Each structure stands twice: as structure tokens, then as C-alpha cells.
Amino acid sequence: MRPVKSARQQFAENLRHHRERLGLSQEALAEICELHRTEISLLERCKRSPRLETIVILARGLRLGSAGELLEGVI
């Protein structure tokens, strides 16, 4: 039986997956989204939970169809 991931862990994996899919560094994604690189790092390392506004900003920066793609597997 696989251990259940926390919502924060799943979001972090989704964020990293989509960022790497586009070949973006944390710094590049932060610049596109007008966020600090540290924010991306903290989110990907499960050190911070994202605000709704941040999820939307990241989804736009990652050119996703919806912000829900960052939440796949969370719910």
C-alpha cells in the first residue's frame, strides 16, 4: 500500500513537474510570475502552502488550461 501524500506534497510535485516540463528554472518561473524565487523554492520543498492567488498566478505562468492542474491528485 502506497503512503498517502499530503496536499502540500502533491501540489509541490505538480508544480515541479509542470515547471520542468517547460524547461524553466525556479528563477525563470518566478520572473514570469512576478514572484520571488524563494517563493517557488519554498512551495516545491513543502515549506509553504500556496495562497489561492498564488496558485492562479502560477497556473497562468505555466500556461496551464486551469489552476486545477496544479491540484491534480490533491482532492
C-alpha positions, 0 to 999 in steps of 0.5 A: 500500500502506497503512503498517502501524500499530503496536499502540500506534497502533491501540489509541490510535485505538480508544480515541479513537474509542470515547471520542468516540463517547460524547461524553466528554472525556479528563477525563470518561473518566478520572473514570469510570475512576478514572484520571488524565487524563494517563493517557488523554492519554498512551495516545491520543498513543502515549506509553504502552502500556496495562497489561492492567488498564488496558485492562479498566478502560477497556473497562468505562468505555466500556461496551464488550461486551469489552476486545477492542474496544479491540484491534480491528485490533491482532492 
